[in-house]
Each structure stands twice: as structure tokens, then as C-alpha cells.
Amino acid sequence: MIGKKLLDEFNAQINEEAFSAYLYLSMSAWFESVNLPGFASWMAAQSREENDHAMKFFSHILERGGKVSLEAIARPTPEWKTPLEAFEAALAHEKHITGRINGLMDLAIAEKDHASASFLRWFVDEQVEEEASTDAVVQKLLLTKNAPGALFMIDRELAARN
Ligand code: FEO
């Protein structure tokens, strides 16, 4: 059985991951609206991954005999000034999520909940990957300074993500 404090935080994390999915779906829609389908497809794939993250917490709570409690998902920002601004917002969001995951791990260790600590290890590793892949796009966009030719090249590259 999962402790009350960790259960509440895991339920809050379902909401964090669901909001992440919503935020990236909003970014995907915005990229479509500015005719960058590769960026849009990358963000749609990212959004699907976030839904998977939410479901991992959902399943873990149920497997541990806890009660899932779903809250309202906040409205994400609908538009950004430039692709760089959108990706910088995505990177800032991933850093926030990394902080959340580290906090959950601290709590699992403090509560001596070894099963939850083992479950969270996947997320600790995943956040390294999430920040790196988002930052890689930020760095490319910083180099191009939103020059149209370079943007279209990055768009084609990002379209290659499943
Ligand atoms: Fe589920 Fe991108 O962190």
C-alpha cells in the first residue's frame, strides 16, 4: 500500500503529465498554424509520450492499491511569438518536471517506499533525455536566429521523429 503523502503527490503528477501533453498539443497546433508541420509532428509525438507518462503514474497508483484522483487540466498557452520562444518554454517546462520528479524521489526515499523509488528511476532517466532532446532544438534555433531557410531545414529534420 502506498502512503498518503506519496499518493497525493502521484495523483498531482498525473495532472502535471496530462498538462504537459496538453501544452505540447497546443504547441503542435500552433506550429501547424504557422506552416511548420515537422515541428508540429515533433510536438504531437511529445504530447503522446506525456500521455504515456500520465498513464504510468495512473497504473502505479492502482497496482499499489491506491485511489486515482483526477483533477481539471489547466488551459495551456495558445501561441508563441517564434519557434524559439515555444521551444524555450518547452525546455523551461521540462526543467520544472525534472524538479517534480526529483522531489517525488526524495519523498519515496524518505518514506522508505522502495517500490516507488524503483518506479521513479525510469522517470529520473527519462528527464535527462527529455531535457537533452528539447535543448538540442533550442540550440539549433539559437544558431539560425529564426532565418526562414534554416527553419525549413530544421522542420524537415524534426518531421523524421516517428
Ligand atoms: Fe513527462 Fe516531458 O516529462
Backbone and ligand atoms as CSV (ligand in chain L), in Angstrom:
chain,resi,resn,atom,element,x,y,z
A,1,MET,N,N,0.857,-1.215,0.000
A,1,MET,CA,C,0.000,0.000,0.000
A,1,MET,C,C,0.881,1.249,0.000
A,2,ILE,N,N,0.447,2.197,-0.744
A,2,ILE,CA,C,1.214,3.437,-0.898
A,2,ILE,C,C,0.803,4.441,0.201
A,3,GLY,N,N,1.787,5.191,0.722
A,3,GLY,CA,C,1.493,6.166,1.791
A,3,GLY,C,C,0.682,7.346,1.262
A,4,LYS,N,N,-0.013,8.019,2.152
A,4,LYS,CA,C,-0.928,9.112,1.769
A,4,LYS,C,C,-0.199,10.272,1.075
A,5,LYS,N,N,0.968,10.656,1.635
A,5,LYS,CA,C,1.702,11.806,1.064
A,5,LYS,C,C,2.125,11.509,-0.371
A,6,LEU,N,N,2.696,10.312,-0.565
A,6,LEU,CA,C,3.165,9.935,-1.900
A,6,LEU,C,C,1.977,9.747,-2.851
A,7,LEU,N,N,0.899,9.186,-2.338
A,7,LEU,CA,C,-0.311,9.001,-3.162
A,7,LEU,C,C,-0.806,10.355,-3.682
A,8,ASP,N,N,-0.885,11.348,-2.787
A,8,ASP,CA,C,-1.342,12.682,-3.203
A,8,ASP,C,C,-0.404,13.273,-4.256
A,9,GLU,N,N,0.891,13.102,-4.044
A,9,GLU,CA,C,1.872,13.649,-4.999
A,9,GLU,C,C,1.826,12.913,-6.337
A,10,PHE,N,N,1.593,11.601,-6.295
A,10,PHE,CA,C,1.496,10.834,-7.551
A,10,PHE,C,C,0.243,11.247,-8.322
A,11,ASN,N,N,-0.851,11.478,-7.593
A,11,ASN,CA,C,-2.061,11.965,-8.268
A,11,ASN,C,C,-1.812,13.349,-8.877
A,12,ALA,N,N,-1.075,14.204,-8.138
A,12,ALA,CA,C,-0.730,15.527,-8.678
A,12,ALA,C,C,0.157,15.377,-9.917
A,13,GLN,N,N,1.003,14.329,-9.918
A,13,GLN,CA,C,1.891,14.134,-11.067
A,13,GLN,C,C,1.121,13.671,-12.305
A,14,ILE,N,N,0.027,12.931,-12.110
A,14,ILE,CA,C,-0.820,12.577,-13.269
A,14,ILE,C,C,-1.267,13.878,-13.929
A,15,ASN,N,N,-1.665,14.851,-13.107
A,15,ASN,CA,C,-2.126,16.131,-13.638
A,15,ASN,C,C,-0.984,16.885,-14.325
A,16,GLU,N,N,0.213,16.842,-13.735
A,16,GLU,CA,C,1.380,17.510,-14.339
A,16,GLU,C,C,1.676,16.925,-15.723
A,17,GLU,N,N,1.619,15.595,-15.816
A,17,GLU,CA,C,1.926,14.933,-17.090
A,17,GLU,C,C,0.801,15.177,-18.105
A,18,ALA,N,N,-0.442,15.186,-17.625
A,18,ALA,CA,C,-1.573,15.468,-18.524
A,18,ALA,C,C,-1.484,16.911,-19.027
A,19,PHE,N,N,-1.082,17.826,-18.147
A,19,PHE,CA,C,-0.905,19.213,-18.596
A,19,PHE,C,C,0.233,19.295,-19.622
A,20,SER,N,N,1.314,18.524,-19.383
A,20,SER,CA,C,2.430,18.515,-20.343
A,20,SER,C,C,1.914,18.083,-21.719
A,21,ALA,N,N,1.083,17.028,-21.732
A,21,ALA,CA,C,0.523,16.541,-23.005
A,21,ALA,C,C,-0.303,17.644,-23.673
A,22,TYR,N,N,-1.074,18.355,-22.872
A,22,TYR,CA,C,-1.933,19.432,-23.374
A,22,TYR,C,C,-1.097,20.599,-23.902
A,23,LEU,N,N,-0.041,20.939,-23.154
A,23,LEU,CA,C,0.845,22.045,-23.557
A,23,LEU,C,C,1.495,21.733,-24.908
A,24,TYR,N,N,2.001,20.498,-25.053
A,24,TYR,CA,C,2.682,20.154,-26.308
A,24,TYR,C,C,1.689,19.996,-27.452
A,25,LEU,N,N,0.453,19.606,-27.134
A,25,LEU,CA,C,-0.578,19.555,-28.172
A,25,LEU,C,C,-0.902,20.977,-28.643
A,26,SER,N,N,-0.910,21.915,-27.698
A,26,SER,CA,C,-1.146,23.316,-28.036
A,26,SER,C,C,-0.001,23.836,-28.911
A,27,MET,N,N,1.226,23.463,-28.566
A,27,MET,CA,C,2.373,23.866,-29.383
A,27,MET,C,C,2.275,23.231,-30.774
A,28,SER,N,N,1.833,21.968,-30.829
A,28,SER,CA,C,1.686,21.293,-32.121
A,28,SER,C,C,0.681,22.055,-33.003
A,29,ALA,N,N,-0.436,22.450,-32.420
A,29,ALA,CA,C,-1.460,23.193,-33.175
A,29,ALA,C,C,-0.889,24.529,-33.649
A,30,TRP,N,N,-0.126,25.195,-32.772
A,30,TRP,CA,C,0.440,26.494,-33.160
A,30,TRP,C,C,1.451,26.321,-34.301
A,31,PHE,N,N,2.303,25.291,-34.210
A,31,PHE,CA,C,3.279,25.067,-35.292
A,31,PHE,C,C,2.557,24.773,-36.616
A,32,GLU,N,N,1.454,24.017,-36.560
A,32,GLU,CA,C,0.657,23.789,-37.793
A,32,GLU,C,C,0.170,25.125,-38.343
A,33,SER,N,N,-0.268,26.008,-37.440
A,33,SER,CA,C,-0.858,27.284,-37.884
A,33,SER,C,C,0.172,28.210,-38.515
A,34,VAL,N,N,1.459,27.994,-38.229
A,34,VAL,CA,C,2.498,28.835,-38.851
A,34,VAL,C,C,3.267,28.040,-39.922
A,35,ASN,N,N,2.630,26.975,-40.409
A,35,ASN,CA,C,3.157,26.197,-41.542
A,35,ASN,C,C,4.520,25.576,-41.286
A,36,LEU,N,N,4.661,24.980,-40.085
A,36,LEU,CA,C,5.871,24.216,-39.775
A,36,LEU,C,C,5.431,22.808,-39.340
A,37,PRO,N,N,5.043,21.959,-40.331
A,37,PRO,CA,C,4.457,20.650,-39.996
A,37,PRO,C,C,5.426,19.689,-39.306
A,38,GLY,N,N,6.723,19.842,-39.569
A,38,GLY,CA,C,7.704,18.973,-38.901
A,38,GLY,C,C,7.775,19.277,-37.405
A,39,PHE,N,N,7.809,20.568,-37.070
A,39,PHE,CA,C,7.781,20.980,-35.658
A,39,PHE,C,C,6.480,20.483,-35.010
A,40,ALA,N,N,5.362,20.617,-35.761
A,40,ALA,CA,C,4.044,20.208,-35.243
A,40,ALA,C,C,4.020,18.710,-34.959
A,41,SER,N,N,4.607,17.933,-35.876
A,41,SER,CA,C,4.617,16.482,-35.710
A,41,SER,C,C,5.500,16.075,-34.517
A,42,TRP,N,N,6.631,16.770,-34.341
A,42,TRP,CA,C,7.531,16.503,-33.196
A,42,TRP,C,C,6.775,16.753,-31.891
A,43,MET,N,N,6.036,17.851,-31.828
A,43,MET,CA,C,5.296,18.193,-30.610
A,43,MET,C,C,4.129,17.233,-30.377
A,44,ALA,N,N,3.502,16.765,-31.463
A,44,ALA,CA,C,2.402,15.796,-31.306
A,44,ALA,C,C,2.952,14.490,-30.726
A,45,ALA,N,N,4.143,14.077,-31.194
A,45,ALA,CA,C,4.780,12.862,-30.655
A,45,ALA,C,C,5.126,13.069,-29.183
A,46,GLN,N,N,5.605,14.266,-28.866
A,46,GLN,CA,C,5.950,14.592,-27.476
A,46,GLN,C,C,4.692,14.534,-26.596
A,47,SER,N,N,3.596,15.041,-27.128
A,47,SER,CA,C,2.331,15.033,-26.398
A,47,SER,C,C,1.893,13.592,-26.094
A,48,ARG,N,N,2.036,12.703,-27.085
A,48,ARG,CA,C,1.660,11.293,-26.863
A,48,ARG,C,C,2.525,10.667,-25.774
A,49,GLU,N,N,3.826,11.017,-25.769
A,49,GLU,CA,C,4.717,10.488,-24.719
A,49,GLU,C,C,4.251,10.940,-23.341
A,50,GLU,N,N,3.815,12.194,-23.257
A,50,GLU,CA,C,3.360,12.708,-21.955
A,50,GLU,C,C,2.108,11.981,-21.468
A,51,ASN,N,N,1.223,11.633,-22.427
A,51,ASN,CA,C,0.060,10.818,-22.036
A,51,ASN,C,C,0.518,9.480,-21.470
A,52,ASP,N,N,1.539,8.899,-22.094
A,52,ASP,CA,C,2.086,7.624,-21.579
A,52,ASP,C,C,2.636,7.819,-20.167
A,53,HIS,N,N,3.310,8.964,-19.932
A,53,HIS,CA,C,3.857,9.232,-18.592
A,53,HIS,C,C,2.720,9.308,-17.567
A,54,ALA,N,N,1.645,10.005,-17.936
A,54,ALA,CA,C,0.490,10.115,-17.022
A,54,ALA,C,C,-0.049,8.724,-16.702
A,55,MET,N,N,-0.127,7.868,-17.741
A,55,MET,CA,C,-0.679,6.521,-17.540
A,55,MET,C,C,0.227,5.645,-16.690
A,56,LYS,N,N,1.540,5.894,-16.736
A,56,LYS,CA,C,2.461,5.126,-15.870
A,56,LYS,C,C,2.146,5.418,-14.405
A,57,PHE,N,N,1.930,6.696,-14.067
A,57,PHE,CA,C,1.576,7.040,-12.681
A,57,PHE,C,C,0.206,6.465,-12.323
A,58,PHE,N,N,-0.736,6.569,-13.264
A,58,PHE,CA,C,-2.091,6.020,-13.083
A,58,PHE,C,C,-2.005,4.528,-12.722
A,59,SER,N,N,-1.234,3.776,-13.521
A,59,SER,CA,C,-1.118,2.330,-13.297
A,59,SER,C,C,-0.394,2.012,-11.996
A,60,HIS,N,N,0.666,2.780,-11.710
A,60,HIS,CA,C,1.433,2.516,-10.481
A,60,HIS,C,C,0.548,2.705,-9.249
A,61,ILE,N,N,-0.248,3.766,-9.235
A,61,ILE,CA,C,-1.144,4.014,-8.089
A,61,ILE,C,C,-2.095,2.820,-7.914
A,62,LEU,N,N,-2.698,2.388,-9.028
A,62,LEU,CA,C,-3.665,1.282,-8.930
A,62,LEU,C,C,-2.992,-0.019,-8.502
A,63,GLU,N,N,-1.809,-0.289,-9.073
A,63,GLU,CA,C,-1.088,-1.523,-8.716
A,63,GLU,C,C,-0.731,-1.560,-7.232
A,64,ARG,N,N,-0.551,-0.368,-6.647
A,64,ARG,CA,C,-0.161,-0.303,-5.231
A,64,ARG,C,C,-1.379,-0.183,-4.309
A,65,GLY,N,N,-2.550,-0.359,-4.874
A,65,GLY,CA,C,-3.764,-0.322,-4.057
A,65,GLY,C,C,-4.224,1.069,-3.687
A,66,GLY,N,N,-3.744,2.094,-4.412
A,66,GLY,CA,C,-4.141,3.475,-4.130
A,66,GLY,C,C,-5.353,3.889,-4.950
A,67,LYS,N,N,-5.894,5.059,-4.609
A,67,LYS,CA,C,-7.068,5.573,-5.320
A,67,LYS,C,C,-6.628,6.678,-6.275
A,68,VAL,N,N,-6.972,6.514,-7.554
A,68,VAL,CA,C,-6.656,7.554,-8.543
A,68,VAL,C,C,-7.662,8.693,-8.392
A,69,SER,N,N,-7.127,9.929,-8.376
A,69,SER,CA,C,-7.999,11.098,-8.265
A,69,SER,C,C,-7.590,12.100,-9.348
A,70,LEU,N,N,-8.480,12.281,-10.329
A,70,LEU,CA,C,-8.155,13.144,-11.476
A,70,LEU,C,C,-8.694,14.551,-11.264
A,71,GLU,N,N,-7.842,15.538,-11.517
A,71,GLU,CA,C,-8.229,16.944,-11.354
A,71,GLU,C,C,-8.357,17.614,-12.728
A,72,ALA,N,N,-8.892,18.831,-12.755
A,72,ALA,CA,C,-9.023,19.589,-14.005
A,72,ALA,C,C,-7.634,19.927,-14.558
A,73,ILE,N,N,-7.529,19.924,-15.878
A,73,ILE,CA,C,-6.258,20.265,-16.537
A,73,ILE,C,C,-6.297,21.742,-16.930
A,74,ALA,N,N,-5.250,22.473,-16.564
A,74,ALA,CA,C,-5.202,23.915,-16.848
A,74,ALA,C,C,-5.130,24.185,-18.350
A,75,ARG,N,N,-5.581,25.376,-18.742
A,75,ARG,CA,C,-5.531,25.784,-20.154
A,75,ARG,C,C,-4.094,26.140,-20.517
A,76,PRO,N,N,-3.547,25.515,-21.567
A,76,PRO,CA,C,-2.173,25.867,-21.957
A,76,PRO,C,C,-2.133,27.156,-22.776
A,77,THR,N,N,-0.963,27.791,-22.821
A,77,THR,CA,C,-0.751,28.957,-23.688
A,77,THR,C,C,-1.108,28.559,-25.125
A,78,PRO,N,N,-1.846,29.411,-25.866
A,78,PRO,CA,C,-2.242,29.011,-27.222
A,78,PRO,C,C,-1.265,29.408,-28.330
A,79,GLU,N,N,-0.384,30.403,-28.063
A,79,GLU,CA,C,0.526,30.807,-29.157
A,79,GLU,C,C,1.815,31.412,-28.616
A,80,TRP,N,N,2.815,31.409,-29.483
A,80,TRP,CA,C,4.137,31.917,-29.137
A,80,TRP,C,C,4.587,32.836,-30.265
A,81,LYS,N,N,5.565,33.704,-29.954
A,81,LYS,CA,C,5.992,34.668,-30.988
A,81,LYS,C,C,6.837,34.006,-32.060
A,82,THR,N,N,7.694,33.074,-31.633
A,82,THR,CA,C,8.618,32.424,-32.570
A,82,THR,C,C,8.779,30.950,-32.168
A,83,PRO,N,N,9.280,30.105,-33.105
A,83,PRO,CA,C,9.581,28.721,-32.735
A,83,PRO,C,C,10.557,28.659,-31.548
A,84,LEU,N,N,11.520,29.579,-31.516
A,84,LEU,CA,C,12.484,29.585,-30.403
A,84,LEU,C,C,11.758,29.823,-29.080
A,85,GLU,N,N,10.838,30.784,-29.068
A,85,GLU,CA,C,10.103,31.073,-27.826
A,85,GLU,C,C,9.316,29.837,-27.365
A,86,ALA,N,N,8.715,29.117,-28.309
A,86,ALA,CA,C,7.953,27.907,-27.957
A,86,ALA,C,C,8.884,26.844,-27.370
A,87,PHE,N,N,10.025,26.622,-28.023
A,87,PHE,CA,C,10.938,25.576,-27.531
A,87,PHE,C,C,11.610,25.973,-26.216
A,88,GLU,N,N,11.852,27.263,-26.030
A,88,GLU,CA,C,12.397,27.692,-24.731
A,88,GLU,C,C,11.366,27.457,-23.626
A,89,ALA,N,N,10.080,27.677,-23.963
A,89,ALA,CA,C,9.012,27.411,-22.986
A,89,ALA,C,C,8.932,25.911,-22.689
A,90,ALA,N,N,9.111,25.090,-23.737
A,90,ALA,CA,C,9.075,23.633,-23.543
A,90,ALA,C,C,10.238,23.187,-22.642
A,91,LEU,N,N,11.414,23.777,-22.876
A,91,LEU,CA,C,12.584,23.407,-22.060
A,91,LEU,C,C,12.383,23.826,-20.601
A,92,ALA,N,N,11.852,25.039,-20.402
A,92,ALA,CA,C,11.589,25.506,-19.029
A,92,ALA,C,C,10.583,24.569,-18.355
A,93,HIS,N,N,9.593,24.112,-19.128
A,93,HIS,CA,C,8.595,23.203,-18.564
A,93,HIS,C,C,9.238,21.870,-18.176
A,94,GLU,N,N,10.113,21.348,-19.054
A,94,GLU,CA,C,10.779,20.076,-18.731
A,94,GLU,C,C,11.643,20.207,-17.470
A,95,LYS,N,N,12.280,21.365,-17.286
A,95,LYS,CA,C,13.087,21.572,-16.075
A,95,LYS,C,C,12.186,21.556,-14.836
A,96,HIS,N,N,11.012,22.134,-14.981
A,96,HIS,CA,C,10.033,22.101,-13.885
A,96,HIS,C,C,9.655,20.649,-13.567
A,97,ILE,N,N,9.409,19.852,-14.627
A,97,ILE,CA,C,9.027,18.441,-14.420
A,97,ILE,C,C,10.184,17.662,-13.773
A,98,THR,N,N,11.409,17.950,-14.191
A,98,THR,CA,C,12.568,17.288,-13.572
A,98,THR,C,C,12.594,17.584,-12.072
A,99,GLY,N,N,12.321,18.825,-11.708
A,99,GLY,CA,C,12.270,19.207,-10.291
A,99,GLY,C,C,11.189,18.419,-9.556
A,100,ARG,N,N,10.036,18.244,-10.211
A,100,ARG,CA,C,8.947,17.468,-9.616
A,100,ARG,C,C,9.371,16.016,-9.389
A,101,ILE,N,N,9.982,15.423,-10.420
A,101,ILE,CA,C,10.393,14.005,-10.321
A,101,ILE,C,C,11.432,13.845,-9.206
A,102,ASN,N,N,12.387,14.769,-9.141
A,102,ASN,CA,C,13.410,14.681,-8.085
A,102,ASN,C,C,12.756,14.791,-6.702
A,103,GLY,N,N,11.766,15.668,-6.591
A,103,GLY,CA,C,11.039,15.816,-5.323
A,103,GLY,C,C,10.295,14.533,-4.953
A,104,LEU,N,N,9.696,13.880,-5.959
A,104,LEU,CA,C,8.986,12.618,-5.705
A,104,LEU,C,C,9.967,11.545,-5.248
A,105,MET,N,N,11.138,11.518,-5.891
A,105,MET,CA,C,12.162,10.532,-5.498
A,105,MET,C,C,12.618,10.789,-4.062
A,106,ASP,N,N,12.843,12.053,-3.708
A,106,ASP,CA,C,13.230,12.400,-2.327
A,106,ASP,C,C,12.187,11.884,-1.333
A,107,LEU,N,N,10.914,12.075,-1.699
A,107,LEU,CA,C,9.821,11.668,-0.808
A,107,LEU,C,C,9.767,10.142,-0.690
A,108,ALA,N,N,9.905,9.433,-1.828
A,108,ALA,CA,C,9.869,7.962,-1.809
A,108,ALA,C,C,10.990,7.418,-0.921
A,109,ILE,N,N,12.172,8.040,-1.001
A,109,ILE,CA,C,13.310,7.592,-0.175
A,109,ILE,C,C,13.025,7.883,1.309
A,110,ALA,N,N,12.511,9.100,1.566
A,110,ALA,CA,C,12.213,9.481,2.960
A,110,ALA,C,C,11.167,8.551,3.566
A,111,GLU,N,N,10.212,8.107,2.729
A,111,GLU,CA,C,9.132,7.239,3.222
A,111,GLU,C,C,9.524,5.760,3.197
A,112,LYS,N,N,10.764,5.497,2.738
A,112,LYS,CA,C,11.255,4.105,2.601
A,112,LYS,C,C,10.326,3.264,1.713
A,113,ASP,N,N,9.770,3.909,0.674
A,113,ASP,CA,C,8.911,3.207,-0.286
A,113,ASP,C,C,9.794,2.774,-1.454
A,114,HIS,N,N,10.380,1.578,-1.317
A,114,HIS,CA,C,11.343,1.092,-2.311
A,114,HIS,C,C,10.694,0.848,-3.669
A,115,ALA,N,N,9.452,0.381,-3.666
A,115,ALA,CA,C,8.754,0.117,-4.934
A,115,ALA,C,C,8.566,1.413,-5.718
A,116,SER,N,N,8.203,2.489,-5.012
A,116,SER,CA,C,8.015,3.770,-5.706
A,116,SER,C,C,9.345,4.347,-6.171
A,117,ALA,N,N,10.402,4.173,-5.368
A,117,ALA,CA,C,11.722,4.667,-5.768
A,117,ALA,C,C,12.178,3.954,-7.042
A,118,SER,N,N,11.933,2.643,-7.102
A,118,SER,CA,C,12.310,1.860,-8.282
A,118,SER,C,C,11.489,2.325,-9.497
A,119,PHE,N,N,10.199,2.539,-9.292
A,119,PHE,CA,C,9.311,3.039,-10.358
A,119,PHE,C,C,9.796,4.402,-10.867
A,120,LEU,N,N,10.197,5.277,-9.933
A,120,LEU,CA,C,10.591,6.652,-10.305
A,120,LEU,C,C,11.925,6.717,-11.025
A,121,ARG,N,N,12.752,5.691,-10.851
A,121,ARG,CA,C,14.080,5.713,-11.501
A,121,ARG,C,C,13.941,5.882,-13.007
A,122,TRP,N,N,12.939,5.223,-13.610
A,122,TRP,CA,C,12.712,5.359,-15.055
A,122,TRP,C,C,12.499,6.836,-15.413
A,123,PHE,N,N,11.744,7.550,-14.572
A,123,PHE,CA,C,11.449,8.956,-14.848
A,123,PHE,C,C,12.681,9.846,-14.663
A,124,VAL,N,N,13.543,9.490,-13.697
A,124,VAL,CA,C,14.782,10.259,-13.497
A,124,VAL,C,C,15.607,10.194,-14.788
A,125,ASP,N,N,15.734,8.980,-15.347
A,125,ASP,CA,C,16.498,8.803,-16.591
A,125,ASP,C,C,15.795,9.481,-17.762
A,126,GLU,N,N,14.483,9.340,-17.819
A,126,GLU,CA,C,13.696,9.916,-18.913
A,126,GLU,C,C,13.855,11.437,-18.952
A,127,GLN,N,N,13.907,12.073,-17.776
A,127,GLN,CA,C,14.015,13.541,-17.749
A,127,GLN,C,C,15.345,14.034,-18.326
A,128,VAL,N,N,16.407,13.233,-18.153
A,128,VAL,CA,C,17.691,13.609,-18.760
A,128,VAL,C,C,17.508,13.677,-20.274
A,129,GLU,N,N,16.842,12.653,-20.816
A,129,GLU,CA,C,16.572,12.548,-22.251
A,129,GLU,C,C,15.629,13.679,-22.721
A,130,GLU,N,N,14.587,13.926,-21.952
A,130,GLU,CA,C,13.601,14.946,-22.323
A,130,GLU,C,C,14.243,16.332,-22.407
A,131,GLU,N,N,15.051,16.659,-21.386
A,131,GLU,CA,C,15.708,17.972,-21.403
A,131,GLU,C,C,16.716,18.058,-22.544
A,132,ALA,N,N,17.472,16.972,-22.776
A,132,ALA,CA,C,18.501,16.999,-23.820
A,132,ALA,C,C,17.889,17.161,-25.211
A,133,SER,N,N,16.806,16.427,-25.488
A,133,SER,CA,C,16.228,16.492,-26.834
A,133,SER,C,C,15.572,17.854,-27.085
A,134,THR,N,N,14.996,18.441,-26.048
A,134,THR,CA,C,14.373,19.758,-26.219
A,134,THR,C,C,15.448,20.836,-26.351
A,135,ASP,N,N,16.485,20.715,-25.525
A,135,ASP,CA,C,17.577,21.704,-25.577
A,135,ASP,C,C,18.310,21.649,-26.924
A,136,ALA,N,N,18.395,20.454,-27.522
A,136,ALA,CA,C,19.076,20.330,-28.823
A,136,ALA,C,C,18.359,21.199,-29.861
A,137,VAL,N,N,17.037,21.223,-29.815
A,137,VAL,CA,C,16.274,22.051,-30.766
A,137,VAL,C,C,16.451,23.534,-30.423
A,138,VAL,N,N,16.437,23.858,-29.127
A,138,VAL,CA,C,16.660,25.257,-28.712
A,138,VAL,C,C,17.998,25.743,-29.264
A,139,GLN,N,N,19.037,24.934,-29.118
A,139,GLN,CA,C,20.381,25.345,-29.570
A,139,GLN,C,C,20.415,25.569,-31.082
A,140,LYS,N,N,19.733,24.682,-31.835
A,140,LYS,CA,C,19.675,24.850,-33.299
A,140,LYS,C,C,18.955,26.151,-33.650
A,141,LEU,N,N,17.853,26.411,-32.964
A,141,LEU,CA,C,17.080,27.626,-33.251
A,141,LEU,C,C,17.869,28.881,-32.885
A,142,LEU,N,N,18.670,28.801,-31.837
A,142,LEU,CA,C,19.510,29.950,-31.458
A,142,LEU,C,C,20.537,30.239,-32.556
A,143,LEU,N,N,21.059,29.167,-33.160
A,143,LEU,CA,C,22.050,29.335,-34.238
A,143,LEU,C,C,21.423,29.976,-35.471
A,144,THR,N,N,20.179,29.559,-35.783
A,144,THR,CA,C,19.548,30.028,-37.025
A,144,THR,C,C,18.925,31.413,-36.871
A,145,LYS,N,N,18.682,31.841,-35.630
A,145,LYS,CA,C,18.025,33.134,-35.365
A,145,LYS,C,C,16.726,33.277,-36.175
A,146,ASN,N,N,15.970,32.163,-36.271
A,146,ASN,CA,C,14.674,32.146,-36.961
A,146,ASN,C,C,14.747,32.522,-38.453
A,147,ALA,N,N,15.924,32.342,-39.081
A,147,ALA,CA,C,16.030,32.583,-40.532
A,147,ALA,C,C,15.162,31.546,-41.255
A,148,PRO,N,N,14.274,31.987,-42.199
A,148,PRO,CA,C,13.310,31.064,-42.820
A,148,PRO,C,C,13.943,29.819,-43.438
A,149,GLY,N,N,15.031,29.971,-44.185
A,149,GLY,CA,C,15.658,28.814,-44.848
A,149,GLY,C,C,16.075,27.758,-43.838
A,150,ALA,N,N,16.724,28.208,-42.776
A,150,ALA,CA,C,17.202,27.288,-41.742
A,150,ALA,C,C,16.021,26.647,-41.003
A,151,LEU,N,N,14.961,27.437,-40.782
A,151,LEU,CA,C,13.767,26.900,-40.095
A,151,LEU,C,C,13.173,25.739,-40.883
A,152,PHE,N,N,13.105,25.886,-42.210
A,152,PHE,CA,C,12.537,24.817,-43.028
A,152,PHE,C,C,13.406,23.566,-42.991
A,153,MET,N,N,14.728,23.756,-42.896
A,153,MET,CA,C,15.617,22.589,-42.779
A,153,MET,C,C,15.386,21.859,-41.460
A,154,ILE,N,N,15.288,22.627,-40.355
A,154,ILE,CA,C,15.030,22.002,-39.045
A,154,ILE,C,C,13.656,21.333,-39.059
A,155,ASP,N,N,12.690,21.976,-39.736
A,155,ASP,CA,C,11.344,21.416,-39.815
A,155,ASP,C,C,11.372,20.034,-40.475
A,156,ARG,N,N,12.159,19.899,-41.534
A,156,ARG,CA,C,12.248,18.612,-42.223
A,156,ARG,C,C,12.901,17.567,-41.312
A,157,GLU,N,N,13.933,18.022,-40.577
A,157,GLU,CA,C,14.634,17.117,-39.657
A,157,GLU,C,C,13.689,16.632,-38.549
A,158,LEU,N,N,12.907,17.549,-37.970
A,158,LEU,CA,C,12.012,17.180,-36.859
A,158,LEU,C,C,10.864,16.274,-37.332
A,159,ALA,N,N,10.515,16.388,-38.613
A,159,ALA,CA,C,9.441,15.551,-39.169
A,159,ALA,C,C,9.821,14.073,-39.110
A,160,ALA,N,N,11.124,13.794,-39.029
A,160,ALA,CA,C,11.605,12.402,-39.042
A,160,ALA,C,C,11.282,11.653,-37.753
A,161,ARG,N,N,10.972,12.385,-36.665
A,161,ARG,CA,C,10.610,11.711,-35.409
A,161,ARG,C,C,9.286,10.994,-35.609
A,162,ASN,N,N,9.282,9.653,-35.335
A,162,ASN,CA,C,8.136,8.763,-35.611
A,162,ASN,C,C,6.824,9.493,-35.871
L,1,FEO,FE1,FE,6.708,13.695,-18.736
L,1,FEO,FE2,FE,8.322,15.576,-20.573
L,1,FEO,O1,O,8.037,14.894,-18.866
